[in-house]
């Protein structure tokens, strides 16, 4: 059984914005291997792959765990409501799989240091 990491972004009507998420996810491969067997992205709205489709794909691959990283700076509706509700539903639907919902990007302790390094 394998484990998966899913970078969850909002999604945009602008292809260029969505491509940034795709490219960033590709950069994560070397940083997150070998911790995760599958490293992928999903969007909540406006474009594909949407999160439901991505999770169905992962369940078909019989993954044993899915770690979701909300790529959001602030804890809006998606972070506070939509993602926790989705994880609760998934845990009931797929009890054989562990679902881990990480804190969103804006809550990560290293973010301040990253900004500090960018401006100093």
Beta strands, then each sheet from edge to edge (+ up, - down):
strand 1: 3-9
strand 2: 38-43
strand 3: 65-70
strand 4: 98-101
sheet 1: 2+ 1+ 3+ 4+
end
